[in-house]
Amino acid sequence: MTAVAGTLPPPHPALTDGPVYLDYNATTPVDPRVAEAMTPYLTAFFGNPSSSHAYGAEPGRALAEARERVAALIGARTPEIVFTASGSEANLLALRGAVLAAGRTRPHVITQATEHPAVLETARALERLHGARVTVLPVDGTGLVDPATLAAALTGATVLVSVMAANNETGALQPVTELAALARERGVLFHCDAAQAAGKLRLDVRRLGVDLLTVVGHKMYAPKATAALYVREGVRLEPVVYGGGQERGLRAGTENVALAVALGTAARLAADELAGSGGARVAALRDRLQRRLAEGLPGRVRLNGPAAARLPNTLNVSIDGAVGHELLSACPQIAASTGSACHRGSHQPSPVLTAMGLPAERALGALRLSLGRWSHERDVETAAAALIRAAAAHH
């Protein structure tokens, strides 16, 4: 076998005896180094980080350090990081916060068709509850927004544009810098959900030109229920939780120091990886998996999404003549996703792939195979062999 650039961390205890894990875009295993860093703040250092006495000192210091590490990962200033309990909450703070702070009677919000439901459903709620007008931009056959469509959609009433950095199903990378520049020219705030991109790609909020950006812990080897929103200095938002003034007054409630430390540690580890080989090792594994499938199923494997402008870890393919969920059911040695939604036993095509214009049959045949920190060559070989066998049997 050809060696893949980069080094593997020690085996993860949660992955040693189970099926091959190819669902890193859904959630990541907690890195043992992250778990070790957060544990003291569940036990010994229990104090309120806002307390001025001795028990608050170490939690306060750790919270500040965690904020600094998250900021460093995305090129932000430390005070611009607001901790939240999830990416969905961070997106809510960004969208609802910007719309309500604008104080307009008919605010206009722009997003795009393949956004995560955390953004699309929030936009619909703003329409329903706060009189907002929402424009959902179309995407092309690879899932990308044409900047010209954003330029045409901007109006004098537009208060916010929200376009993700990377799609959770296809890995498609949106032209965020170009889109944000269009919004900035019109004095419109730009929010970017970077849940899938943070930790996998080098991000710099200044170079991107964004005003708001979401980072999610469980997508980068921290526990669930920890996330952050970058809020550019000077941006006004309505708080998402009212109360004691924590998190710049935008998200009240005593901070969960242990989870903040976990996110900060995960951000530091990700920054170290990106400073080294970056995503080269995982990208090589992804390409190997795609190649193995294409070789084993000649003429039947179709890539969904862009070939180049995508996350280094994400492979979304459809296999002609096969149904995604049936393939995965026939491959218990693999843990992966299809992207299709199951409602009362009936599988529906992925809304993301449908928005890209894929026919229902191809969308239902899609597999989302996402790799990560503990993926290695034998995972690729095992998964490819299993899927090829299953697809041959279903043809």
Contacts in CASP RR format, 6 or more apart in sequence:
PFRMAT RR
TARGET T0000
AUTHOR 0000-0000-0000
METHOD contacts of the structure
MODEL  1
MTAVAGTLPPPHPALTDGPVYLDYNATTPVDPRVAEAMTPYLTAFFGNPS
SSHAYGAEPGRALAEARERVAALIGARTPEIVFTASGSEANLLALRGAVL
AAGRTRPHVITQATEHPAVLETARALERLHGARVTVLPVDGTGLVDPATL
AAALTGATVLVSVMAANNETGALQPVTELAALARERGVLFHCDAAQAAGK
LRLDVRRLGVDLLTVVGHKMYAPKATAALYVREGVRLEPVVYGGGQERGL
RAGTENVALAVALGTAARLAADELAGSGGARVAALRDRLQRRLAEGLPGR
VRLNGPAAARLPNTLNVSIDGAVGHELLSACPQIAASTGSACHRGSHQPS
PVLTAMGLPAERALGALRLSLGRWSHERDVETAAAALIRAAAAHH
1 377 0 8 1.000
4 281 0 8 1.000
4 284 0 8 1.000
4 285 0 8 1.000
4 288 0 8 1.000
4 376 0 8 1.000
4 377 0 8 1.000
5 277 0 8 1.000
5 280 0 8 1.000
5 281 0 8 1.000
5 284 0 8 1.000
6 277 0 8 1.000
6 280 0 8 1.000
6 281 0 8 1.000
7 281 0 8 1.000
8 374 0 8 1.000
8 376 0 8 1.000
9 31 0 8 1.000
9 373 0 8 1.000
9 374 0 8 1.000
10 32 0 8 1.000
11 374 0 8 1.000
12 29 0 8 1.000
12 31 0 8 1.000
12 32 0 8 1.000
12 373 0 8 1.000
12 374 0 8 1.000
13 32 0 8 1.000
14 29 0 8 1.000
15 21 0 8 1.000
15 29 0 8 1.000
15 374 0 8 1.000
18 335 0 8 1.000
19 332 0 8 1.000
19 333 0 8 1.000
19 334 0 8 1.000
19 335 0 8 1.000
20 333 0 8 1.000
20 334 0 8 1.000
20 335 0 8 1.000
20 379 0 8 1.000
20 382 0 8 1.000
20 383 0 8 1.000
21 29 0 8 1.000
21 335 0 8 1.000
21 374 0 8 1.000
21 375 0 8 1.000
21 379 0 8 1.000
22 334 0 8 1.000
22 335 0 8 1.000
22 336 0 8 1.000
22 369 0 8 1.000
22 370 0 8 1.000
22 371 0 8 1.000
22 375 0 8 1.000
22 379 0 8 1.000
22 383 0 8 1.000
23 335 0 8 1.000
23 336 0 8 1.000
23 337 0 8 1.000
23 368 0 8 1.000
23 370 0 8 1.000
24 313 0 8 1.000
24 370 0 8 1.000
24 371 0 8 1.000
24 372 0 8 1.000
24 373 0 8 1.000
24 375 0 8 1.000
25 168 0 8 1.000
25 169 0 8 1.000
25 171 0 8 1.000
25 196 0 8 1.000
25 219 0 8 1.000
25 311 0 8 1.000
25 313 0 8 1.000
25 314 0 8 1.000
25 337 0 8 1.000
25 368 0 8 1.000
25 370 0 8 1.000
26 337 0 8 1.000
26 370 0 8 1.000
27 218 0 8 1.000
27 219 0 8 1.000
27 224 0 8 1.000
28 218 0 8 1.000
28 219 0 8 1.000
28 220 0 8 1.000
28 221 0 8 1.000
28 372 0 8 1.000
28 373 0 8 1.000
29 221 0 8 1.000
29 374 0 8 1.000
30 221 0 8 1.000
30 222 0 8 1.000
30 223 0 8 1.000
30 262 0 8 1.000
31 221 0 8 1.000
31 222 0 8 1.000
31 265 0 8 1.000
31 266 0 8 1.000
31 269 0 8 1.000
31 373 0 8 1.000
33 265 0 8 1.000
33 269 0 8 1.000
34 221 0 8 1.000
34 222 0 8 1.000
34 223 0 8 1.000
34 262 0 8 1.000
34 265 0 8 1.000
34 266 0 8 1.000
34 269 0 8 1.000
35 223 0 8 1.000
35 262 0 8 1.000
37 261 0 8 1.000
37 262 0 8 1.000
37 265 0 8 1.000
38 223 0 8 1.000
38 258 0 8 1.000
38 259 0 8 1.000
38 261 0 8 1.000
38 262 0 8 1.000
38 265 0 8 1.000
39 258 0 8 1.000
41 59 0 8 1.000
41 62 0 8 1.000
41 257 0 8 1.000
41 258 0 8 1.000
41 261 0 8 1.000
42 258 0 8 1.000
45 55 0 8 1.000
45 56 0 8 1.000
45 58 0 8 1.000
45 59 0 8 1.000
45 62 0 8 1.000
45 257 0 8 1.000
46 55 0 8 1.000
46 59 0 8 1.000
47 55 0 8 1.000
47 56 0 8 1.000
47 59 0 8 1.000
47 257 0 8 1.000
48 55 0 8 1.000
48 56 0 8 1.000
48 59 0 8 1.000
48 254 0 8 1.000
49 56 0 8 1.000
49 59 0 8 1.000
49 60 0 8 1.000
49 62 0 8 1.000
49 63 0 8 1.000
49 254 0 8 1.000
49 255 0 8 1.000
49 257 0 8 1.000
50 56 0 8 1.000
50 60 0 8 1.000
50 246 0 8 1.000
50 254 0 8 1.000
59 257 0 8 1.000
60 257 0 8 1.000
62 257 0 8 1.000
62 260 0 8 1.000
62 261 0 8 1.000
63 255 0 8 1.000
63 257 0 8 1.000
63 260 0 8 1.000
63 261 0 8 1.000
64 78 0 8 1.000
65 261 0 8 1.000
65 264 0 8 1.000
66 83 0 8 1.000
66 257 0 8 1.000
66 260 0 8 1.000
66 261 0 8 1.000
66 263 0 8 1.000
66 264 0 8 1.000
66 265 0 8 1.000
67 78 0 8 1.000
67 79 0 8 1.000
67 81 0 8 1.000
67 83 0 8 1.000
67 260 0 8 1.000
67 264 0 8 1.000
68 78 0 8 1.000
69 264 0 8 1.000
69 265 0 8 1.000
69 267 0 8 1.000
69 268 0 8 1.000
69 271 0 8 1.000
70 76 0 8 1.000
70 81 0 8 1.000
70 215 0 8 1.000
70 228 0 8 1.000
70 263 0 8 1.000
70 264 0 8 1.000
70 267 0 8 1.000
71 77 0 8 1.000
71 78 0 8 1.000
71 80 0 8 1.000
71 81 0 8 1.000
71 230 0 8 1.000
72 267 0 8 1.000
72 268 0 8 1.000
72 271 0 8 1.000
73 198 0 8 1.000
73 199 0 8 1.000
73 203 0 8 1.000
73 215 0 8 1.000
73 267 0 8 1.000
73 268 0 8 1.000
73 270 0 8 1.000
73 271 0 8 1.000
74 194 0 8 1.000
74 198 0 8 1.000
74 203 0 8 1.000
74 204 0 8 1.000
74 205 0 8 1.000
74 213 0 8 1.000
74 215 0 8 1.000
74 230 0 8 1.000
75 203 0 8 1.000
75 204 0 8 1.000
75 205 0 8 1.000
75 206 0 8 1.000
76 205 0 8 1.000
76 213 0 8 1.000
76 230 0 8 1.000
77 233 0 8 1.000
79 233 0 8 1.000
79 248 0 8 1.000
80 230 0 8 1.000
80 231 0 8 1.000
80 232 0 8 1.000
80 233 0 8 1.000
81 228 0 8 1.000
81 229 0 8 1.000
81 230 0 8 1.000
81 231 0 8 1.000
82 90 0 8 1.000
82 93 0 8 1.000
82 228 0 8 1.000
82 229 0 8 1.000
82 230 0 8 1.000
82 231 0 8 1.000
82 247 0 8 1.000
82 248 0 8 1.000
82 250 0 8 1.000
82 251 0 8 1.000
83 226 0 8 1.000
83 227 0 8 1.000
83 228 0 8 1.000
83 247 0 8 1.000
83 251 0 8 1.000
83 255 0 8 1.000
83 256 0 8 1.000
83 259 0 8 1.000
83 260 0 8 1.000
83 263 0 8 1.000
84 90 0 8 1.000
84 93 0 8 1.000
84 227 0 8 1.000
84 228 0 8 1.000
84 229 0 8 1.000
84 240 0 8 1.000
84 247 0 8 1.000
84 251 0 8 1.000
85 225 0 8 1.000
85 226 0 8 1.000
85 227 0 8 1.000
85 256 0 8 1.000
86 216 0 8 1.000
86 224 0 8 1.000
86 225 0 8 1.000
86 227 0 8 1.000
87 118 0 8 1.000
87 193 0 8 1.000
87 195 0 8 1.000
87 214 0 8 1.000
87 215 0 8 1.000
87 216 0 8 1.000
87 227 0 8 1.000
88 118 0 8 1.000
89 227 0 8 1.000
89 240 0 8 1.000
89 251 0 8 1.000
90 214 0 8 1.000
90 215 0 8 1.000
90 216 0 8 1.000
90 227 0 8 1.000
90 228 0 8 1.000
90 229 0 8 1.000
91 116 0 8 1.000
91 118 0 8 1.000
91 119 0 8 1.000
91 122 0 8 1.000
91 162 0 8 1.000
91 191 0 8 1.000
91 193 0 8 1.000
91 214 0 8 1.000
92 118 0 8 1.000
92 122 0 8 1.000
92 240 0 8 1.000
93 229 0 8 1.000
93 237 0 8 1.000
93 239 0 8 1.000
93 240 0 8 1.000
93 250 0 8 1.000
93 251 0 8 1.000
94 160 0 8 1.000
94 162 0 8 1.000
94 191 0 8 1.000
94 212 0 8 1.000
94 214 0 8 1.000
94 229 0 8 1.000
94 231 0 8 1.000
94 237 0 8 1.000
95 109 0 8 1.000
95 119 0 8 1.000
95 122 0 8 1.000
95 123 0 8 1.000
95 126 0 8 1.000
95 160 0 8 1.000
95 162 0 8 1.000
95 191 0 8 1.000
96 122 0 8 1.000
96 125 0 8 1.000
96 126 0 8 1.000
96 130 0 8 1.000
96 238 0 8 1.000
96 240 0 8 1.000
97 237 0 8 1.000
97 238 0 8 1.000
97 239 0 8 1.000
97 240 0 8 1.000
98 159 0 8 1.000
98 160 0 8 1.000
98 189 0 8 1.000
98 191 0 8 1.000
98 212 0 8 1.000
98 235 0 8 1.000
98 237 0 8 1.000
99 107 0 8 1.000
99 109 0 8 1.000
99 126 0 8 1.000
99 130 0 8 1.000
99 132 0 8 1.000
99 159 0 8 1.000
99 160 0 8 1.000
99 238 0 8 1.000
100 130 0 8 1.000
100 238 0 8 1.000
101 236 0 8 1.000
101 237 0 8 1.000
101 238 0 8 1.000
102 159 0 8 1.000
102 160 0 8 1.000
104 157 0 8 1.000
104 159 0 8 1.000
105 131 0 8 1.000
106 131 0 8 1.000
106 132 0 8 1.000
106 133 0 8 1.000
106 157 0 8 1.000
107 126 0 8 1.000
107 130 0 8 1.000
107 131 0 8 1.000
107 132 0 8 1.000
107 133 0 8 1.000
107 157 0 8 1.000
107 159 0 8 1.000
107 160 0 8 1.000
108 132 0 8 1.000
108 133 0 8 1.000
108 134 0 8 1.000
108 135 0 8 1.000
108 155 0 8 1.000
108 156 0 8 1.000
108 157 0 8 1.000
108 158 0 8 1.000
108 159 0 8 1.000
109 123 0 8 1.000
109 126 0 8 1.000
109 132 0 8 1.000
109 133 0 8 1.000
109 134 0 8 1.000
109 135 0 8 1.000
109 158 0 8 1.000
109 159 0 8 1.000
109 160 0 8 1.000
109 161 0 8 1.000
109 162 0 8 1.000
110 134 0 8 1.000
110 135 0 8 1.000
110 136 0 8 1.000
110 137 0 8 1.000
110 150 0 8 1.000
110 153 0 8 1.000
110 154 0 8 1.000
110 158 0 8 1.000
110 160 0 8 1.000
110 161 0 8 1.000
110 162 0 8 1.000
111 119 0 8 1.000
111 120 0 8 1.000
111 123 0 8 1.000
111 134 0 8 1.000
111 135 0 8 1.000
111 136 0 8 1.000
111 137 0 8 1.000
111 161 0 8 1.000
111 162 0 8 1.000
111 163 0 8 1.000
112 136 0 8 1.000
112 137 0 8 1.000
112 138 0 8 1.000
112 139 0 8 1.000
112 145 0 8 1.000
112 163 0 8 1.000
112 164 0 8 1.000
112 174 0 8 1.000
113 136 0 8 1.000
113 137 0 8 1.000
113 138 0 8 1.000
113 139 0 8 1.000
113 355 0 8 1.000
114 139 0 8 1.000
114 143 0 8 1.000
114 164 0 8 1.000
114 167 0 8 1.000
114 169 0 8 1.000
114 170 0 8 1.000
114 172 0 8 1.000
114 351 0 8 1.000
114 352 0 8 1.000
114 355 0 8 1.000
114 356 0 8 1.000
115 162 0 8 1.000
115 163 0 8 1.000
115 164 0 8 1.000
115 193 0 8 1.000
116 164 0 8 1.000
116 168 0 8 1.000
116 193 0 8 1.000
116 195 0 8 1.000
118 193 0 8 1.000
119 162 0 8 1.000
119 164 0 8 1.000
119 193 0 8 1.000
120 136 0 8 1.000
123 132 0 8 1.000
123 134 0 8 1.000
123 136 0 8 1.000
123 162 0 8 1.000
124 134 0 8 1.000
126 132 0 8 1.000
126 134 0 8 1.000
127 133 0 8 1.000
127 134 0 8 1.000
133 157 0 8 1.000
135 153 0 8 1.000
137 145 0 8 1.000
137 149 0 8 1.000
137 150 0 8 1.000
137 153 0 8 1.000
137 163 0 8 1.000
138 145 0 8 1.000
138 149 0 8 1.000
138 355 0 8 1.000
139 145 0 8 1.000
139 355 0 8 1.000
139 356 0 8 1.000
140 146 0 8 1.000
140 356 0 8 1.000
141 305 0 8 1.000
141 356 0 8 1.000
141 357 0 8 1.000
141 358 0 8 1.000
142 170 0 8 1.000
142 172 0 8 1.000
142 305 0 8 1.000
142 306 0 8 1.000
142 309 0 8 1.000
142 356 0 8 1.000
143 167 0 8 1.000
143 170 0 8 1.000
143 172 0 8 1.000
143 305 0 8 1.000
143 306 0 8 1.000
143 352 0 8 1.000
143 355 0 8 1.000
143 356 0 8 1.000
144 172 0 8 1.000
144 174 0 8 1.000
144 175 0 8 1.000
144 306 0 8 1.000
144 309 0 8 1.000
145 163 0 8 1.000
145 174 0 8 1.000
145 175 0 8 1.000
145 179 0 8 1.000
147 175 0 8 1.000
147 178 0 8 1.000
147 179 0 8 1.000
147 182 0 8 1.000
150 161 0 8 1.000
150 163 0 8 1.000
150 179 0 8 1.000
150 182 0 8 1.000
150 183 0 8 1.000
151 182 0 8 1.000
154 161 0 8 1.000
154 182 0 8 1.000
154 183 0 8 1.000
154 186 0 8 1.000
154 188 0 8 1.000
156 186 0 8 1.000
158 183 0 8 1.000
158 186 0 8 1.000
158 188 0 8 1.000
159 188 0 8 1.000
159 189 0 8 1.000
160 188 0 8 1.000
160 189 0 8 1.000
160 190 0 8 1.000
160 191 0 8 1.000
161 179 0 8 1.000
161 180 0 8 1.000
161 183 0 8 1.000
161 188 0 8 1.000
161 189 0 8 1.000
161 190 0 8 1.000
161 191 0 8 1.000
162 190 0 8 1.000
162 191 0 8 1.000
162 192 0 8 1.000
162 193 0 8 1.000
163 174 0 8 1.000
163 176 0 8 1.000
163 179 0 8 1.000
163 190 0 8 1.000
163 191 0 8 1.000
163 192 0 8 1.000
164 174 0 8 1.000
164 192 0 8 1.000
164 193 0 8 1.000
164 194 0 8 1.000
164 195 0 8 1.000
164 196 0 8 1.000
165 173 0 8 1.000
165 174 0 8 1.000
165 176 0 8 1.000
165 192 0 8 1.000
165 193 0 8 1.000
165 194 0 8 1.000
165 196 0 8 1.000
165 197 0 8 1.000
165 198 0 8 1.000
165 201 0 8 1.000
165 203 0 8 1.000
165 213 0 8 1.000
166 172 0 8 1.000
166 173 0 8 1.000
166 174 0 8 1.000
166 194 0 8 1.000
166 196 0 8 1.000
166 197 0 8 1.000
166 200 0 8 1.000
166 201 0 8 1.000
166 310 0 8 1.000
166 311 0 8 1.000
166 314 0 8 1.000
167 174 0 8 1.000
167 196 0 8 1.000
167 352 0 8 1.000
168 195 0 8 1.000
168 196 0 8 1.000
168 352 0 8 1.000
169 304 0 8 1.000
169 316 0 8 1.000
169 339 0 8 1.000
169 350 0 8 1.000
169 352 0 8 1.000
169 353 0 8 1.000
169 366 0 8 1.000
169 368 0 8 1.000
170 304 0 8 1.000
170 305 0 8 1.000
170 306 0 8 1.000
170 310 0 8 1.000
170 314 0 8 1.000
170 316 0 8 1.000
170 352 0 8 1.000
170 353 0 8 1.000
170 356 0 8 1.000
170 368 0 8 1.000
171 196 0 8 1.000
171 305 0 8 1.000
171 310 0 8 1.000
171 311 0 8 1.000
171 314 0 8 1.000
171 316 0 8 1.000
172 305 0 8 1.000
172 306 0 8 1.000
172 309 0 8 1.000
172 310 0 8 1.000
173 197 0 8 1.000
173 201 0 8 1.000
173 306 0 8 1.000
173 309 0 8 1.000
173 310 0 8 1.000
173 311 0 8 1.000
176 192 0 8 1.000
176 208 0 8 1.000
176 210 0 8 1.000
177 207 0 8 1.000
177 208 0 8 1.000
177 209 0 8 1.000
179 190 0 8 1.000
180 190 0 8 1.000
180 192 0 8 1.000
180 208 0 8 1.000
180 209 0 8 1.000
180 210 0 8 1.000
181 209 0 8 1.000
183 189 0 8 1.000
183 190 0 8 1.000
184 190 0 8 1.000
184 209 0 8 1.000
189 211 0 8 1.000
189 212 0 8 1.000
189 235 0 8 1.000
190 209 0 8 1.000
190 210 0 8 1.000
190 211 0 8 1.000
190 212 0 8 1.000
191 210 0 8 1.000
191 211 0 8 1.000
191 212 0 8 1.000
191 213 0 8 1.000
191 214 0 8 1.000
192 208 0 8 1.000
192 210 0 8 1.000
192 212 0 8 1.000
192 213 0 8 1.000
192 214 0 8 1.000
193 213 0 8 1.000
193 214 0 8 1.000
194 203 0 8 1.000
194 213 0 8 1.000
194 214 0 8 1.000
194 215 0 8 1.000
195 214 0 8 1.000
195 215 0 8 1.000
195 216 0 8 1.000
195 219 0 8 1.000
195 227 0 8 1.000
196 219 0 8 1.000
196 311 0 8 1.000
196 314 0 8 1.000
197 203 0 8 1.000
197 311 0 8 1.000
198 215 0 8 1.000
198 216 0 8 1.000
198 219 0 8 1.000
198 220 0 8 1.000
198 270 0 8 1.000
199 220 0 8 1.000
199 267 0 8 1.000
199 270 0 8 1.000
199 271 0 8 1.000
199 273 0 8 1.000
199 274 0 8 1.000
200 220 0 8 1.000
200 270 0 8 1.000
200 279 0 8 1.000
200 311 0 8 1.000
200 312 0 8 1.000
200 313 0 8 1.000
201 274 0 8 1.000
201 311 0 8 1.000
201 312 0 8 1.000
202 274 0 8 1.000
203 213 0 8 1.000
205 213 0 8 1.000
205 230 0 8 1.000
205 232 0 8 1.000
210 230 0 8 1.000
210 232 0 8 1.000
211 231 0 8 1.000
211 232 0 8 1.000
211 235 0 8 1.000
212 229 0 8 1.000
212 230 0 8 1.000
212 231 0 8 1.000
212 232 0 8 1.000
212 235 0 8 1.000
213 229 0 8 1.000
213 230 0 8 1.000
214 227 0 8 1.000
214 228 0 8 1.000
214 229 0 8 1.000
214 230 0 8 1.000
215 227 0 8 1.000
215 228 0 8 1.000
215 229 0 8 1.000
215 230 0 8 1.000
215 263 0 8 1.000
215 267 0 8 1.000
216 227 0 8 1.000
217 223 0 8 1.000
217 224 0 8 1.000
217 226 0 8 1.000
217 227 0 8 1.000
217 262 0 8 1.000
217 263 0 8 1.000
217 266 0 8 1.000
218 224 0 8 1.000
218 225 0 8 1.000
218 226 0 8 1.000
220 266 0 8 1.000
220 267 0 8 1.000
220 270 0 8 1.000
221 266 0 8 1.000
221 269 0 8 1.000
221 270 0 8 1.000
221 373 0 8 1.000
222 259 0 8 1.000
222 262 0 8 1.000
222 263 0 8 1.000
222 264 0 8 1.000
222 265 0 8 1.000
222 266 0 8 1.000
223 259 0 8 1.000
223 262 0 8 1.000
225 256 0 8 1.000
225 259 0 8 1.000
226 256 0 8 1.000
226 259 0 8 1.000
226 260 0 8 1.000
226 262 0 8 1.000
226 263 0 8 1.000
227 263 0 8 1.000
228 263 0 8 1.000
229 250 0 8 1.000
231 237 0 8 1.000
231 248 0 8 1.000
231 250 0 8 1.000
237 250 0 8 1.000
239 249 0 8 1.000
239 250 0 8 1.000
239 251 0 8 1.000
239 252 0 8 1.000
240 250 0 8 1.000
240 251 0 8 1.000
241 251 0 8 1.000
241 252 0 8 1.000
241 253 0 8 1.000
242 252 0 8 1.000
243 249 0 8 1.000
243 252 0 8 1.000
243 253 0 8 1.000
244 252 0 8 1.000
244 253 0 8 1.000
245 252 0 8 1.000
245 253 0 8 1.000
246 252 0 8 1.000
246 253 0 8 1.000
246 254 0 8 1.000
246 255 0 8 1.000
247 253 0 8 1.000
247 255 0 8 1.000
273 279 0 8 1.000
278 312 0 8 1.000
279 312 0 8 1.000
279 313 0 8 1.000
280 312 0 8 1.000
282 312 0 8 1.000
282 313 0 8 1.000
282 371 0 8 1.000
282 372 0 8 1.000
282 373 0 8 1.000
282 375 0 8 1.000
283 312 0 8 1.000
283 313 0 8 1.000
285 371 0 8 1.000
285 375 0 8 1.000
285 376 0 8 1.000
285 377 0 8 1.000
285 379 0 8 1.000
285 380 0 8 1.000
286 312 0 8 1.000
286 313 0 8 1.000
286 314 0 8 1.000
286 315 0 8 1.000
286 369 0 8 1.000
286 371 0 8 1.000
288 377 0 8 1.000
288 380 0 8 1.000
289 315 0 8 1.000
289 369 0 8 1.000
289 371 0 8 1.000
289 380 0 8 1.000
289 383 0 8 1.000
289 384 0 8 1.000
290 301 0 8 1.000
290 303 0 8 1.000
290 315 0 8 1.000
290 317 0 8 1.000
292 380 0 8 1.000
292 381 0 8 1.000
292 384 0 8 1.000
292 385 0 8 1.000
292 388 0 8 1.000
293 301 0 8 1.000
293 317 0 8 1.000
293 319 0 8 1.000
293 384 0 8 1.000
293 387 0 8 1.000
293 388 0 8 1.000
294 301 0 8 1.000
296 384 0 8 1.000
296 388 0 8 1.000
297 319 0 8 1.000
297 388 0 8 1.000
297 391 0 8 1.000
297 392 0 8 1.000
299 320 0 8 1.000
300 319 0 8 1.000
300 320 0 8 1.000
300 321 0 8 1.000
300 322 0 8 1.000
300 391 0 8 1.000
300 395 0 8 1.000
301 317 0 8 1.000
301 318 0 8 1.000
301 319 0 8 1.000
301 320 0 8 1.000
302 317 0 8 1.000
302 318 0 8 1.000
302 319 0 8 1.000
302 320 0 8 1.000
302 362 0 8 1.000
303 315 0 8 1.000
303 316 0 8 1.000
303 317 0 8 1.000
304 316 0 8 1.000
304 317 0 8 1.000
304 318 0 8 1.000
304 353 0 8 1.000
304 356 0 8 1.000
304 358 0 8 1.000
304 362 0 8 1.000
304 366 0 8 1.000
305 316 0 8 1.000
305 356 0 8 1.000
311 370 0 8 1.000
313 370 0 8 1.000
313 371 0 8 1.000
313 372 0 8 1.000
313 375 0 8 1.000
314 368 0 8 1.000
314 369 0 8 1.000
314 370 0 8 1.000
314 371 0 8 1.000
315 368 0 8 1.000
315 369 0 8 1.000
315 370 0 8 1.000
315 371 0 8 1.000
316 366 0 8 1.000
316 367 0 8 1.000
316 368 0 8 1.000
316 369 0 8 1.000
317 366 0 8 1.000
317 367 0 8 1.000
317 369 0 8 1.000
318 358 0 8 1.000
318 362 0 8 1.000
318 363 0 8 1.000
318 365 0 8 1.000
318 366 0 8 1.000
318 367 0 8 1.000
319 327 0 8 1.000
319 365 0 8 1.000
319 367 0 8 1.000
319 387 0 8 1.000
319 391 0 8 1.000
320 362 0 8 1.000
321 361 0 8 1.000
321 365 0 8 1.000
321 391 0 8 1.000
321 394 0 8 1.000
321 395 0 8 1.000
322 365 0 8 1.000
322 390 0 8 1.000
322 391 0 8 1.000
322 394 0 8 1.000
322 395 0 8 1.000
323 347 0 8 1.000
323 364 0 8 1.000
323 365 0 8 1.000
323 394 0 8 1.000
324 338 0 8 1.000
324 340 0 8 1.000
324 364 0 8 1.000
324 365 0 8 1.000
324 366 0 8 1.000
324 367 0 8 1.000
325 338 0 8 1.000
325 340 0 8 1.000
325 342 0 8 1.000
325 347 0 8 1.000
325 364 0 8 1.000
326 394 0 8 1.000
327 365 0 8 1.000
327 367 0 8 1.000
327 387 0 8 1.000
327 390 0 8 1.000
327 391 0 8 1.000
327 394 0 8 1.000
328 334 0 8 1.000
328 336 0 8 1.000
328 337 0 8 1.000
328 338 0 8 1.000
328 367 0 8 1.000
330 390 0 8 1.000
330 393 0 8 1.000
330 394 0 8 1.000
331 383 0 8 1.000
331 386 0 8 1.000
331 387 0 8 1.000
331 390 0 8 1.000
333 382 0 8 1.000
333 383 0 8 1.000
333 386 0 8 1.000
334 382 0 8 1.000
334 383 0 8 1.000
334 386 0 8 1.000
334 387 0 8 1.000
336 367 0 8 1.000
336 368 0 8 1.000
336 369 0 8 1.000
336 370 0 8 1.000
336 383 0 8 1.000
337 367 0 8 1.000
337 368 0 8 1.000
337 370 0 8 1.000
338 347 0 8 1.000
338 350 0 8 1.000
338 365 0 8 1.000
338 366 0 8 1.000
338 367 0 8 1.000
338 368 0 8 1.000
339 350 0 8 1.000
339 352 0 8 1.000
339 353 0 8 1.000
339 366 0 8 1.000
339 368 0 8 1.000
340 347 0 8 1.000
340 348 0 8 1.000
340 349 0 8 1.000
340 350 0 8 1.000
340 363 0 8 1.000
340 364 0 8 1.000
340 365 0 8 1.000
340 366 0 8 1.000
341 347 0 8 1.000
341 348 0 8 1.000
341 350 0 8 1.000
341 351 0 8 1.000
342 348 0 8 1.000
347 364 0 8 1.000
349 358 0 8 1.000
349 360 0 8 1.000
349 363 0 8 1.000
349 364 0 8 1.000
350 363 0 8 1.000
350 366 0 8 1.000
353 362 0 8 1.000
353 363 0 8 1.000
353 366 0 8 1.000
354 360 0 8 1.000
354 363 0 8 1.000
358 366 0 8 1.000
367 387 0 8 1.000
369 383 0 8 1.000
371 379 0 8 1.000
END
